Amino acid sequence: MTSPTPAGIARLNTADDGTAADLLHEVCTSTAWARAVLAKRPFAGLDELCEASDAAMRELTPEDLGEAMAGHPPIGRPKPGDPTSAREQRGMAGASDELKAELLELNLAYQDRFGHVFLICATGLTGEQMRDAATARIGNTPEQEREIVRTELGKINRIRLTRLAEGE
């Protein structure tokens, strides 16, 4: 006997294209990613949905990645009133003013070097771990960094798709 489709996935499967695209936009702001994921509907479960997301992420152009990154606030500055942003950056909640200032400086230097925000799957990381990652990654080439960002976005998407599947 097969297990029932999670409520959030059933909603995604049965929604009209516009509503389904809006649901996916909450996960990732890349239009190309959402189109590719929508094309794989219906999903039997979370594994299938995450596989579709991973496949779509691998196909994103640098421009598509830029569109996806534009939906993410800088580390240490979650979007006001956005519970997803606040939840994902929880590791910065208790950070000292010194650490916050250090991350702001790193964010600005990273943005100057690469032309976009420093993106990391912050869920479960401390402020210090995020700072250390930013420090380590700022020396990467743009090509290396683009692939790291692709991987980090994939991790974020999987976490957000899990929440979507659970109906949150």
N, C-alpha and C positions, 0 to 999 in steps of 0.2 A: 504494500500500500504506500502511495506517495504522500508526503506531508503537504499540508495546504500551503498555498502561496502566501507569504507574509502580506499583511494589509497594505503596506506602503507600495509594495511591488504590484499588487493587484490594482491599486489606484493608478500607478504609472502605466500599467498595461492597458487599462480601459479608458484612460483619459484621452480627449481629443489632442491632436498634435500640439496646439498652442498651449494648452494646460500642461501637457507632459513636458514641453520645452521649458515652461516656467519652473516646473518642479526641478528639472535638471539644472537650470540656471542657478538655483540655490546651491547646487553642488559645485558647479564649475561654470565660469562665465564665458568659456569658449563656445561660440556658435557651432564651429566645425565638430567639436567633441560631442555636443548635444545632438547634432544631426546624426552623427555616426552611431551613437548609443540608441537613439530613437529608431533607427533603421533595423535594429536587432530585436525589437519587440515582437512578440511577448516574451517575458522572462519567466522561467519556471521557479527561480529562486535567486538568492543573493549571489551565489557563485557565478551564475550566468551573467547577472548584471555587472558584477565586478570584472569578469572576463571581457565583456563588451567595452567597459570603461578603459581597461588596460590596452585593448587593441586600438581604441580610438586615440588614446594618449600617445601611443607609438607613432601614429600617423600625423600628428599635429606639426604644422610648419612653424618656423620661428615666429611668424606673424600671429598664428593661432595661439602659440604659447604666450605671446605678449598679451593677447586678449584675455587669456586665462589668468595671467598674473595680475592684470589690472583689477581683478575682483578681490585681491588680497591686500589688506592694510599692512603697513610696516610693522615688524615685530616691536612690541612695546607700546604700540598705539592702536589698539583694536578700534573698530568702527563704533562710535557712540550709539548705544541702543541696539547693537547687533549681538544677540546672545551667542551665536555661532562663533563669531570673532573672539568674544570675551572667553568663551569656554576653551577654544583652541589655544589661546594665549595665557591660560591660567597660570602657567609657570612664571609669568612676569608679575603676577599680582602682588607678591610680597617682596619684589626686588627693591634693593636700596636705590636711593636717588642717584648714587654714583654709578651703579650698574645700568640704570635707565639712561643716564647721560652717555655712558660708554656705548651702549647699543645704538643710541640715536646717532652718534658720531660714525659708528661702523655702518649703519644703514645709509647715511648720506654718502660716505666714501664708496660703498658698494654700488649705490645708485649712480654715482658719477662714473664709476668704472664700467658698469654693465648696462646702464640705461633703464633699469627696472628695480623694483623693490627686492630686498633679500628675502627669498622665499624658502621656508623650511616647514616641514610637518612638525609643528610646535607641540602637538598633543603629547603630554607626558614628559616634556622636557623642562628643565629648570632654566631660569634666566641665564645662569652661568654656562649651561650647555649650548644655549642659543648663541651667546656671545662667542664662545669658543669656536662654534661652527662658522659663524660669520668671519671671524679672524682667520680661520684656516682656508675658507673658500675665496676670500678676496684676492688671493694670489693665482687663482685659476685662470685659464684662458677662457675667452667667451664661449668657445665650443664646449669645453669641459663643463662650464657652468650651465649652459643650456641643457645638457643631458642630466645634470644633477637636479636642476629645476624640474625637468620632465618627470624624474623619479619621485621627487618630493610632492609634486602635484598629484601624481598617481596615488601616493599614500593618503594624501588629504582627501582625494575623491573617494577612496575606499571607505574611509572613516565616515564621510558624509553620506555615502550611499547606504552604509549599514544603518545609520540613523533614519534615512528615508525609508528603507525597507521595514524598519520597526514601526513606522508610522509617526515618527517624531517630526 
